[in-house]
Amino acid sequence: GQNIDQPTEMTATEGAIVQINCTYQTSGFNGLFWYQQHAGEAPTFLSYNVLDGLEEKGRFSSFLSRSKGYSYLLLKELQMKDSASYICAVKDSNYQLIWGAGTKLIIKP
Amino acid sequence: IAGITQAPTSQILAAGRRMTLRCTQDMRHNAMYWYRQDLGLGLRLIHYSNTAGTTGKGEVPDGYSVSRANTDDFPLTLASAVPSQTSVYFCASSEVAGGLETQYFGPGTRLLVL
């Protein structure tokens, strides 16, 4: 079966750095997405990786290793507004998105 | 403002009743999707449409139906609601189906079936 694993919850301190890991086992691979979802709101797109390596976008970076079935989302200079769930999703060989359950990130002052 | 709208925002529904959740996008996206999101689970695809006039079944289609009469609208119907259909429902769209396209989400409909 297809599976995406990410931690259920993480806690970090304002101003610090946090890394949210995602491992996946899917039938084929056509890209990995990270979405942010604030409580009670819709998911919004953060980043996309299709090749191995690091993609940087401001305070957020996303890394991919296809051979290891692994990605992480790195958030720097954490702000209180970064408190949200972060969802990893992979496009399989049929270009269907397989979604992880999300990691709830709690930021403490 | 361009985007996706969903209606209603929330609904309490008696079991056995029929309900249609509405979704409209004004981005002229070809592909549209319906997901349900339950606590502790990832988004699960109910139905999708790659282009107007076509629809397909997702991971959890039972008890739901959709239609895609035009590009903008993609309603989801629960023919006879059951309590297990209590969930948050998100409609999404992407410019094309497949490939590298990002999906954009509507604000969601919170449905409680009693």
Interface residues (C-beta under 8 A of the other chain):
Chain A: I4 T8 N30 G31 F33 E41 A42 P43 T44 F45 Y48 V50 I87 A89 K91 Y95 Q96 L97 I98 W99 G100 A101 G102
Chain B: G40 L41 G42 L43 R44 L45 G58 F90 A97 G98 G99 L100 T102 Q103 Y104 F105 G106 P107 G108
